[in-house]
Amino acid sequence: MTNVLIIADSIRSPDMRHAVPVAIGDPLTCELLKLHVERAFGEHGASADEFIVSRGAQTAVGHDMGSGPIGRDDVVLFDLFPRDRESGCS
């Protein structure tokens, strides 16, 4: 068993609308998390030109946008700055 299910369980929302669908054995990646963050922003009337989901050593590099597979013991850094599409407020 991979760490995918453990990590995916920890990022589900309480109402399960934003559960991250992953197949057993599929790697959890920064790109997959970014996809779901963008989806959640959109469902709540927000957007962001860019945001950070970085892992491991990438988290120590200022403004590294993050990429690649997330390892079992990797730290994952989320730096999200959504903006409401209607009001423009952050």
JOCOR-V387130 format. One record per run of one state. SS is the DSSP state (@ for helix, = for strand, . for the rest). FROM is the first residue (numbers start at 1). TO is the last residue. If there is no record, write none. Layout:
SS & FROM & TO
SS & FROM & TO
//
This chain:
. & 1 & 3
@ & 4 & 10
. & 11 & 28
= & 29 & 29
@ & 30 & 43
. & 44 & 45
= & 46 & 47
. & 48 & 51
= & 52 & 55
@ & 56 & 60
. & 61 & 68
= & 69 & 69
. & 70 & 75
= & 76 & 79
. & 80 & 82
= & 83 & 84
. & 85 & 90
//
